Amino acid sequence: EQGIEQGIEQGIEQGLIIGAQQLVIKLLEQRFGLLTEIDRNTVLNCNSRNKLESASIAFAENKSRDEVMAELV
C-alpha cells in the first residue's frame, strides 16, 4: 500500500512538472515566437518545479528570453 501511495505521489508530481513545462513553452512562444530546438529541450529537460516556477515569475516580471531561460539551468 505504501508503494502504491508513493507511485501516485510521483505520478502527480510528474504531471505537475509536465504542465509547468508546457506552460513555460506557451508563454515563451507567445512573447518571443517559436522556440529554438535547444530552448525547447532546455524547458523539457527541466524537471524542477522550483526552476519552472522561477522561469514563470521571470516571464511575468517582463524579463528577457535569455533571463527566463537562465532560470531553467
N, C-alpha and C positions, 0 to 999 in steps of 0.2 A: 504493500500500500504506500509506503514512503517513497518507493521508486516511482510509482505512478504520479504521486504529487510532484515530485521533483521534475519528472518529464513534462508535466503540464506547465509548471512554472517556467521551465526552459523554453517550451513552445510559445508561451505568452510573451516572454522576453524577446525571443527571436522575431515574433510578429510585430512587436513594437519597434524593433530596430529596422525591419524592412519598411514599415510605414514611414518612419522618420527619414530613411534613405530616399524613398520615393518623394516625400515632401520637399526635401532639400533639392533634389534634382528639378522638380517642378518650379520651385521658387527661383533657382538659378537660371533656368531656361526662360522663365517669364521675363526676368530683368535683363539677362545678358545674351539671350539667344541660345542656339543649340550648343551643348557642351562638347568639348573635345572628348575623344575616347579616353584619354588619360584622366581628365577631370571626372568623367562619369565613373571610371573604375576606382578613382580615389574615394568617391562617395560610397560606391557599392562595397568597397573593401573596408570601410569604416564600420566596425561592429561595436562602437562605444556610444551608448545613448547620450552620455555627457558631451562627447565631442560633437555629435549631430545636433544636440540642443544648442551648444555654443555657436555652431555654424548658423543655425536658425536665428539666434539672437543677433549675431553679427550682421546677418542679412537685414533684419528688422531695424538695425541701427544704421542702415544705409552704407555699410562698408563696401569696399571694392570686391570684385570677384576674387582677386588674389587673397584678400584678407579673410573672406569667407572660407575659401579653400584651405587656408593655413590652419583654421580651427579643426580640420579633419585629420591632420597628421600629427 
